Amino acid sequence: MLAVILDVVSRAGEAPTIGGAPATVLVSVREQDLNADFGQGRGIGWIDGVETPISISAVTDLISNGGQQKVVITDEGRIIALGSPERCFTAAQRRAIQLRDGTCIIPGRKIPAGMTEIHHVIPHSEGGPTHTDNGVCLCWWHHRYLAASGWAIRMVRGAVQIMAPPWLETGARKWRNETKSCPRMTDAAERENG
């Protein structure tokens, strides 16, 4: 929960900035550790200014939520390459996705959209674009444990569809459109009431 609070505060318009940029947590990790063990729980990373290392799973959580920017430094300490951090959704994209989804898209979750994380439906690592047609609001827990939860998510022409885990549905599982956006909920209620 503390991670969610810090993330929300860092994205708030009133948050302090340094040179026009929001506060940033700098984490360094050896490329071979990150590439070989991404998501496997082995290896360590380092937070700038902290002497105790963090686990590679904590590093991948930070990348998943905040993105990454590759900086290649030689053994002598020279910066020889600086990558782009454009893996993350922009503030405008986040607002649009939050407006469309309303809350965490998993039924029964009432986490407000402003406290959710934006999830790449097709993972960025698999070529999924950082586009509103590929992003959905998920609470902190579902963002990290979506596969374990059994929920499936897909996008159809930019609209969110979900499928419940097999243990929640009897019979054939079905894809369902999902939104908790207030205007869309109002439209649905008006259609039902004829």
C-alpha positions as CSV (number, residue, x, y, z in Angstrom):
1,M,0.0,0.0,0.0
2,L,2.9,2.4,0.7
3,A,4.1,1.8,-2.8
4,V,0.7,2.8,-4.2
5,I,0.6,6.0,-2.0
6,L,4.1,7.0,-3.1
7,D,3.3,6.4,-6.8
8,V,0.0,8.4,-6.6
9,V,1.7,11.3,-4.8
10,S,4.6,11.4,-7.3
11,R,2.1,11.7,-10.2
12,A,0.0,14.4,-8.5
13,G,0.1,17.8,-10.2
14,E,1.1,19.5,-6.9
15,A,4.1,17.2,-6.3
16,P,7.4,19.0,-6.1
17,T,9.7,18.8,-9.1
18,I,13.5,19.1,-9.6
19,G,14.3,21.0,-12.8
20,G,10.7,20.5,-14.0
21,A,10.8,16.7,-13.6
22,P,9.0,14.8,-10.8
23,A,11.0,13.1,-8.1
24,T,12.6,9.9,-9.5
25,V,13.9,6.8,-7.8
26,L,17.1,5.8,-9.5
27,V,17.9,2.1,-9.5
28,S,20.9,0.5,-11.1
29,V,21.3,-3.2,-12.0
30,R,23.7,-5.1,-14.2
31,E,22.1,-5.7,-17.6
32,Q,23.1,-9.4,-17.6
33,D,21.2,-9.9,-14.2
34,L,18.1,-8.1,-15.5
35,N,18.0,-9.9,-18.8
36,A,18.9,-13.4,-17.5
37,D,16.6,-13.3,-14.5
38,F,13.8,-10.9,-15.4
39,G,10.9,-12.0,-13.1
40,Q,12.9,-15.0,-11.8
41,G,13.7,-13.5,-8.4
42,R,17.5,-13.8,-8.6
43,G,20.1,-11.0,-8.6
44,I,20.1,-7.6,-6.9
45,G,19.8,-3.9,-7.8
46,W,20.8,-0.7,-6.1
47,I,18.7,2.4,-5.2
48,D,20.8,5.6,-5.5
49,G,21.8,6.7,-2.1
50,V,20.9,3.5,-0.3
51,E,23.7,1.1,0.8
52,T,21.5,-2.0,1.1
53,P,20.7,-3.8,-2.2
54,I,17.2,-4.7,-3.3
55,S,16.0,-7.9,-4.9
56,I,15.7,-8.3,-8.6
57,S,12.0,-8.8,-8.1
58,A,11.8,-5.4,-6.5
59,V,13.7,-4.0,-9.4
60,T,11.3,-5.5,-11.9
61,D,8.3,-4.2,-9.9
62,L,9.8,-0.7,-10.1
63,I,10.3,-1.1,-13.8
64,S,6.8,-2.4,-14.3
65,N,5.3,0.7,-12.5
66,G,7.8,3.4,-13.4
67,G,9.6,2.3,-16.5
68,Q,13.2,2.1,-17.3
69,Q,15.8,4.1,-19.1
70,K,18.9,2.2,-20.2
71,V,22.1,4.0,-19.4
72,V,25.3,2.1,-20.4
73,I,28.3,2.9,-18.4
74,T,31.8,1.5,-19.1
75,D,34.0,-0.1,-16.4
76,E,35.8,3.2,-16.3
77,G,32.6,5.1,-15.5
78,R,32.0,6.8,-18.9
79,I,28.4,7.0,-20.1
80,I,28.4,5.6,-23.6
81,A,24.7,5.2,-24.3
82,L,21.5,6.8,-23.1
83,G,18.2,5.2,-24.0
84,S,14.7,6.6,-24.1
85,P,12.3,6.1,-21.1
86,E,9.2,6.0,-23.3
87,R,7.9,2.6,-22.1
88,C,5.6,4.3,-19.6
89,F,2.2,5.8,-20.4
90,T,2.2,9.6,-20.5
91,A,0.1,11.6,-18.1
92,A,-2.4,12.3,-20.8
93,Q,-2.7,8.6,-21.7
94,R,-3.1,7.7,-18.0
95,R,-5.9,10.2,-17.6
96,A,-7.7,8.9,-20.7
97,I,-7.4,5.3,-19.5
98,Q,-8.5,6.2,-16.0
99,L,-11.6,8.0,-17.4
100,R,-12.5,5.1,-19.6
101,D,-12.0,2.4,-16.9
102,G,-13.2,4.3,-13.8
103,T,-11.5,1.9,-11.3
104,C,-9.5,-1.3,-11.3
105,I,-11.2,-3.3,-14.1
106,I,-11.4,-6.5,-12.1
107,P,-15.0,-6.9,-10.9
108,G,-15.5,-6.4,-7.2
109,R,-12.5,-4.0,-6.9
110,K,-13.4,-0.5,-5.9
111,I,-9.9,1.0,-6.1
112,P,-10.4,4.5,-7.6
113,A,-8.7,5.0,-11.0
114,G,-6.3,7.6,-9.6
115,M,-4.9,5.0,-7.3
116,T,-4.4,2.3,-10.0
117,E,-1.5,1.4,-12.2
118,I,-1.7,1.2,-15.9
119,H,-1.1,-2.3,-17.2
120,H,0.1,-3.1,-20.8
121,V,-2.4,-5.8,-21.9
122,I,0.2,-7.0,-24.4
123,P,3.4,-6.7,-22.4
124,H,5.8,-4.1,-23.5
125,S,8.5,-6.8,-23.5
126,E,6.5,-8.7,-26.1
127,G,6.1,-5.6,-28.4
128,G,2.9,-4.3,-26.9
129,P,2.6,-0.6,-27.6
130,T,2.3,2.1,-25.0
131,H,-1.0,3.3,-26.3
132,T,-4.5,3.7,-24.8
133,D,-5.7,0.8,-26.9
134,N,-3.3,-1.4,-24.9
135,G,-3.6,-0.1,-21.4
136,V,-6.0,-0.8,-18.5
137,C,-6.4,0.3,-14.9
138,L,-5.4,-2.4,-12.4
139,C,-5.0,-2.2,-8.7
140,W,-1.5,-2.8,-7.3
141,W,-2.3,-6.5,-6.4
142,H,-3.8,-7.4,-9.8
143,H,-1.0,-5.6,-11.7
144,R,1.5,-7.8,-10.1
145,Y,-0.4,-11.1,-9.8
146,L,-2.8,-11.0,-12.8
147,A,-1.7,-14.4,-14.1
148,A,-2.1,-16.0,-10.7
149,S,-5.5,-14.5,-10.2
150,G,-6.9,-16.3,-13.3
151,W,-8.5,-13.2,-14.9
152,A,-7.8,-12.7,-18.6
153,I,-7.8,-9.3,-20.3
154,R,-7.9,-8.4,-24.0
155,M,-8.6,-5.3,-26.0
156,V,-11.0,-5.3,-28.9
157,R,-10.7,-2.1,-31.0
158,G,-9.6,-0.2,-27.9
159,A,-12.4,-1.5,-25.6
160,V,-11.6,-3.6,-22.6
161,Q,-12.8,-7.2,-22.3
162,I,-12.3,-9.5,-19.4
163,M,-12.8,-13.2,-18.8
164,A,-13.3,-14.5,-15.3
165,P,-11.2,-17.3,-13.9
166,P,-12.5,-20.9,-14.5
167,W,-13.3,-21.3,-10.8
168,L,-15.7,-18.3,-10.9
169,E,-17.7,-19.3,-14.0
170,T,-19.7,-22.4,-14.5
171,G,-19.9,-23.7,-18.1
172,A,-18.1,-22.0,-20.9
173,R,-16.0,-19.0,-20.0
174,K,-17.1,-15.8,-21.9
175,W,-15.4,-12.5,-22.8
176,R,-17.3,-9.5,-21.4
177,N,-17.0,-5.8,-22.0
178,E,-15.8,-4.1,-18.9
179,T,-16.1,-0.5,-17.8
180,K,-16.8,1.4,-14.6
181,S,-16.8,4.8,-16.3
182,C,-19.7,6.8,-14.9
183,P,-21.0,8.1,-18.3
184,R,-20.9,4.6,-19.8
185,M,-22.6,3.2,-16.7
186,T,-25.3,5.9,-17.1
187,D,-25.8,5.0,-20.8
188,A,-26.1,1.3,-19.9
189,A,-28.7,2.1,-17.2
190,E,-30.7,4.2,-19.6
191,R,-30.7,1.4,-22.2
192,E,-31.9,-1.1,-19.6
193,N,-34.7,1.2,-18.4
194,G,-35.7,1.8,-22.0
